[in-house]
Amino acid sequence: MSVFTDTAFDDHERVLFCSDAKTGLQAIIAIHSTALGPAAGGCRMWNYASDAEALHDVLRLSQGMSYKNAMAGLHFGGGKAVIMKTSDFNGSDALFERFGNFVDTLNGDYITAEDVGMTVQIMQTIARTTKHVTGLPTAGGKAGGDPSPKTAFGIFCGIEAAARFKLDRHDVSGLSVAVQGVGHVGYHLCKLLVEAGASLKVADIDDARVQRICDEFGATGVAPDEILYQSVDVLAPCALGAILNRTTIPKLQTAIIAGGANNQLETLEDGQRLADAGILYAPDYVINGGGIINVACEYDGDIGDEGVTQLVAEIGPRLTGIFEEAARKGEPTNVIADAQARQIIAAAD
């Protein structure tokens, strides 16, 4: 496993490898940039095939958080963590408390929160050993709690913006949407879409999740390996990343890709492939920024839930600006978004 030669390294400021034999904890914390402020980004718990795969994932996610926080107008840099689910993983309170210890050694340079595999309850356990944690239960209209509803709302606003730009539609009523992954974010997105009059096709590796969406929202269940290729107006990837590549893109039958998964493009060149195919791509770290906006407001404690919602709603106009610039310059939307993010970060250095 090599850190500096990993294609996703991108001059990370710090990478911390966390190991504790007593609890079985194996984790990596990556801080990409603190130019804009403390590195904020969730912790993902996943069964990685190798240490190298876990390292590559956390580096890509960490860089994405730098861009996400910059584009959301937050005074936070980018960081991420992964906890590796080993063969003897037990997920004990002691393990998560030990992870909190490691977070605490960074003295606030990294602020953790929920990501794939994590819950509000786990974040409460981590909070026993560090104060640099968000996504905790909230009360009295304050920002906080599970950030996934805010992530979903931001994606919904982004889909609306994409539909206006690409399809000349004022809302999503009557649109068909394929949602890949109906966990926390996907569930809330489906609810918003159906309430707004869209029809759904959904898939997930967990059959029970699919059945729930079908029962509650009248969606049509699709096999996980077929969901990307449905003939729909909008494809909303809300599972894991690297699903848009030279193999999958030629088979897509959608006008818009707008979903919550991180790192949807396998390579930067895949953004050009989407543009060449006439598919409008909403850069993932822009459209899925609602959760980190919620996290940032919780950590600062100066904006309530209603204010968070207003900030998340700005994702729609932000994407419209990216779409317009991409069309004007004849460049892929991911290239435009990356350039904007890097400019914001560079100005703060």
GIPE-V240318 format. One record per pair of residues at least 24 apart in sequence whose ideal C-beta (glycine too) atoms are under 7 Angstrom apart, sorted by the first residue. I is the first residue (numbers start at 1). J is the second residue. D is the distance in Angstrom with one decimal. If there is no record, write none. Layout:
{{I | J | D} {I | J | D}}
//
This chain:
{{1 | 51 | 5.0} {1 | 52 | 4.6} {1 | 55 | 5.7} {3 | 55 | 6.7} {6 | 55 | 6.3} {6 | 56 | 5.7} {6 | 59 | 5.8} {8 | 56 | 5.6} {8 | 59 | 3.8} {8 | 60 | 4.4} {8 | 63 | 6.4} {9 | 59 | 5.9} {10 | 63 | 5.1} {12 | 59 | 6.4} {12 | 62 | 6.6} {16 | 102 | 6.6} {18 | 99 | 6.7} {18 | 102 | 4.3} {20 | 98 | 4.8} {23 | 92 | 6.3} {23 | 94 | 4.8} {23 | 95 | 4.1} {23 | 98 | 4.9} {24 | 86 | 6.5} {24 | 88 | 6.1} {24 | 89 | 6.3} {24 | 90 | 6.3} {24 | 95 | 6.2} {25 | 95 | 4.9} {25 | 98 | 5.0} {25 | 99 | 5.9} {26 | 84 | 4.5} {26 | 86 | 6.0} {27 | 81 | 6.1} {27 | 82 | 6.4} {27 | 83 | 4.6} {27 | 84 | 6.7} {27 | 99 | 5.7} {27 | 102 | 6.8} {28 | 54 | 6.0} {28 | 55 | 6.1} {28 | 58 | 4.8} {28 | 81 | 6.7} {28 | 82 | 5.4} {29 | 79 | 6.9} {29 | 81 | 4.5} {29 | 102 | 6.6} {29 | 103 | 7.0} {29 | 110 | 5.8} {30 | 58 | 4.6} {30 | 59 | 5.5} {30 | 62 | 3.9} {30 | 79 | 6.2} {30 | 80 | 5.5} {31 | 62 | 6.8} {31 | 79 | 4.4} {31 | 109 | 6.1} {31 | 110 | 5.6} {32 | 62 | 4.2} {32 | 63 | 4.8} {32 | 65 | 6.7} {32 | 66 | 4.6} {32 | 77 | 7.0} {32 | 78 | 4.3} {32 | 79 | 6.3} {33 | 66 | 4.4} {33 | 77 | 4.4} {33 | 78 | 5.3} {33 | 345 | 6.0} {34 | 77 | 4.1} {34 | 109 | 6.0} {35 | 77 | 5.9} {35 | 345 | 5.1} {35 | 348 | 4.5} {35 | 349 | 4.8} {36 | 69 | 6.4} {36 | 70 | 6.2} {36 | 75 | 5.7} {36 | 76 | 6.0} {36 | 77 | 5.0} {36 | 345 | 6.4} {36 | 348 | 5.0} {37 | 75 | 4.3} {37 | 76 | 4.6} {37 | 77 | 5.6} {38 | 76 | 5.9} {38 | 77 | 6.4} {38 | 108 | 5.6} {38 | 109 | 5.8} {38 | 110 | 6.9} {38 | 111 | 5.5} {39 | 77 | 4.3} {39 | 78 | 5.6} {39 | 79 | 2.9} {39 | 109 | 6.1} {39 | 110 | 4.9} {40 | 65 | 6.8} {40 | 69 | 6.2} {40 | 76 | 4.0} {40 | 79 | 6.5} {40 | 111 | 4.5} {40 | 292 | 6.4} {40 | 295 | 6.2} {40 | 296 | 6.4} {41 | 65 | 3.7} {41 | 78 | 6.0} {41 | 79 | 4.6} {41 | 80 | 4.1} {42 | 80 | 6.8} {42 | 112 | 6.7} {42 | 113 | 4.4} {42 | 114 | 5.3} {42 | 115 | 3.2} {42 | 118 | 6.9} {43 | 81 | 4.0} {43 | 83 | 6.2} {43 | 112 | 4.9} {43 | 115 | 5.6} {43 | 118 | 5.8} {44 | 82 | 4.9} {44 | 115 | 4.1} {44 | 116 | 4.7} {44 | 117 | 6.1} {45 | 83 | 4.5} {45 | 85 | 6.2} {45 | 116 | 7.0} {45 | 117 | 3.3} {45 | 118 | 5.6} {46 | 82 | 6.4} {46 | 85 | 6.3} {46 | 116 | 6.3} {46 | 117 | 5.9} {47 | 85 | 4.3} {48 | 84 | 5.4} {54 | 82 | 5.3} {54 | 84 | 5.3} {57 | 82 | 6.1} {58 | 82 | 4.5} {60 | 263 | 5.1} {61 | 262 | 5.8} {61 | 263 | 6.8} {64 | 262 | 5.5} {64 | 263 | 6.0} {64 | 285 | 4.9} {66 | 345 | 6.2} {67 | 285 | 4.9} {67 | 338 | 6.7} {67 | 341 | 3.8} {68 | 285 | 3.8} {68 | 289 | 5.3} {68 | 292 | 5.9} {69 | 292 | 6.2} {70 | 341 | 4.5} {70 | 344 | 4.1} {70 | 345 | 5.3} {71 | 285 | 6.6} {71 | 286 | 5.1} {71 | 289 | 6.6} {71 | 318 | 6.8} {71 | 337 | 6.7} {71 | 340 | 6.6} {71 | 341 | 5.3} {72 | 289 | 4.3} {72 | 292 | 6.3} {72 | 293 | 5.5} {74 | 292 | 6.9} {74 | 293 | 6.9} {74 | 296 | 4.8} {76 | 296 | 5.7} {79 | 110 | 4.6} {81 | 112 | 5.9} {93 | 125 | 5.1} {96 | 122 | 5.6} {96 | 125 | 4.4} {96 | 126 | 5.2} {97 | 125 | 6.2} {97 | 128 | 5.4} {97 | 129 | 4.8} {99 | 126 | 6.0} {100 | 126 | 4.1} {100 | 127 | 6.9} {100 | 128 | 6.4} {100 | 129 | 3.4} {100 | 130 | 4.2} {100 | 133 | 6.9} {101 | 129 | 5.0} {103 | 130 | 4.6} {103 | 132 | 5.6} {103 | 133 | 7.0} {104 | 129 | 6.2} {104 | 130 | 3.9} {104 | 132 | 6.6} {108 | 132 | 5.3} {111 | 299 | 6.0} {113 | 147 | 6.6} {113 | 295 | 4.8} {114 | 146 | 6.7} {114 | 147 | 6.3} {120 | 145 | 6.4} {120 | 146 | 5.3} {134 | 295 | 4.5} {134 | 298 | 4.8} {134 | 299 | 5.1} {135 | 295 | 6.4} {141 | 304 | 4.9} {141 | 305 | 5.2} {141 | 306 | 7.0} {142 | 304 | 5.7} {142 | 305 | 6.6} {143 | 294 | 5.8} {143 | 297 | 3.9} {143 | 298 | 4.4} {143 | 303 | 5.8} {143 | 304 | 6.2} {143 | 305 | 5.6} {143 | 308 | 4.8} {144 | 298 | 4.0} {146 | 184 | 6.7} {147 | 291 | 3.5} {147 | 294 | 4.4} {147 | 295 | 5.6} {148 | 184 | 3.7} {148 | 185 | 4.6} {148 | 188 | 6.0} {148 | 291 | 6.5} {149 | 188 | 4.8} {150 | 290 | 4.0} {150 | 291 | 5.6} {150 | 293 | 6.6} {150 | 294 | 4.1} {150 | 308 | 6.3} {150 | 312 | 5.4} {151 | 185 | 4.9} {151 | 260 | 5.7} {151 | 288 | 5.6} {151 | 290 | 4.5} {151 | 291 | 3.7} {152 | 185 | 5.2} {152 | 188 | 3.5} {152 | 189 | 4.2} {152 | 192 | 6.2} {153 | 192 | 6.7} {153 | 290 | 5.5} {153 | 309 | 6.9} {153 | 312 | 5.5} {154 | 287 | 6.4} {154 | 288 | 6.5} {154 | 289 | 5.8} {154 | 290 | 2.9} {154 | 312 | 4.7} {154 | 315 | 4.4} {155 | 189 | 5.4} {155 | 236 | 6.8} {155 | 258 | 6.6} {155 | 259 | 6.5} {155 | 260 | 5.0} {155 | 287 | 5.5} {155 | 288 | 6.2} {156 | 189 | 6.2} {156 | 192 | 4.4} {156 | 193 | 6.8} {157 | 312 | 6.9} {157 | 313 | 5.5} {157 | 315 | 5.0} {157 | 316 | 3.9} {158 | 258 | 5.1} {158 | 282 | 5.0} {158 | 287 | 3.7} {158 | 315 | 5.5} {158 | 316 | 6.1} {158 | 319 | 5.2} {159 | 234 | 5.8} {159 | 236 | 7.0} {159 | 258 | 4.8} {160 | 316 | 5.8} {161 | 316 | 4.0} {161 | 319 | 4.7} {161 | 320 | 4.9} {162 | 256 | 4.6} {162 | 258 | 4.9} {162 | 280 | 5.6} {162 | 282 | 5.4} {162 | 319 | 6.8} {163 | 256 | 6.8} {165 | 280 | 6.7} {165 | 320 | 6.1} {165 | 323 | 4.7} {166 | 255 | 5.5} {166 | 256 | 5.5} {166 | 280 | 4.4} {167 | 233 | 6.6} {167 | 255 | 6.3} {171 | 196 | 6.3} {172 | 196 | 4.9} {172 | 197 | 6.6} {172 | 198 | 4.7} {173 | 197 | 3.2} {173 | 198 | 7.0} {175 | 233 | 4.4} {175 | 234 | 6.1} {176 | 232 | 4.3} {176 | 233 | 5.1} {177 | 232 | 6.1} {177 | 233 | 6.7} {177 | 234 | 4.5} {177 | 236 | 5.8} {178 | 227 | 5.6} {178 | 230 | 4.4} {178 | 232 | 4.5} {178 | 235 | 5.1} {178 | 236 | 6.8} {179 | 236 | 4.8} {179 | 238 | 5.9} {180 | 227 | 4.7} {180 | 228 | 6.5} {180 | 236 | 7.0} {180 | 237 | 4.7} {180 | 238 | 6.1} {180 | 239 | 5.2} {181 | 237 | 6.9} {181 | 238 | 4.0} {181 | 239 | 3.1} {181 | 261 | 6.8} {182 | 209 | 4.8} {182 | 210 | 6.4} {182 | 213 | 5.0} {183 | 209 | 6.5} {185 | 238 | 5.2} {185 | 260 | 4.6} {186 | 238 | 4.0} {187 | 213 | 6.8} {189 | 236 | 6.5} {189 | 238 | 6.4} {189 | 260 | 6.9} {190 | 217 | 5.5} {190 | 219 | 6.6} {191 | 217 | 6.7} {201 | 227 | 6.8} {201 | 230 | 5.2} {201 | 232 | 6.5} {203 | 227 | 3.6} {228 | 252 | 6.6} {229 | 253 | 6.2} {234 | 258 | 5.9} {235 | 259 | 6.9} {237 | 261 | 4.3} {237 | 264 | 5.4} {242 | 266 | 4.3} {244 | 270 | 5.1} {244 | 274 | 6.8} {245 | 270 | 5.6} {246 | 273 | 6.6} {249 | 273 | 4.7} {249 | 274 | 6.2} {249 | 277 | 6.1} {252 | 277 | 6.8} {252 | 279 | 6.3} {254 | 279 | 6.4} {255 | 279 | 6.5} {255 | 280 | 6.6} {256 | 280 | 4.9} {257 | 281 | 4.9} {257 | 282 | 6.7} {258 | 282 | 3.9} {258 | 287 | 5.7} {260 | 288 | 4.3} {262 | 288 | 7.0} {265 | 334 | 6.2} {268 | 334 | 6.8} {271 | 332 | 3.7} {271 | 333 | 6.7} {271 | 334 | 3.5} {271 | 335 | 6.2} {272 | 332 | 5.0} {274 | 332 | 6.9} {275 | 332 | 4.5} {280 | 323 | 6.7} {281 | 333 | 5.1} {281 | 334 | 6.4} {282 | 319 | 5.5} {283 | 322 | 6.7} {283 | 333 | 5.7} {283 | 334 | 5.2} {283 | 337 | 3.9} {286 | 315 | 6.8} {286 | 318 | 6.2} {286 | 319 | 5.9} {286 | 322 | 6.7} {286 | 337 | 5.6} {287 | 315 | 6.2} {287 | 319 | 6.3} {289 | 315 | 6.0} {290 | 315 | 6.6}}
//
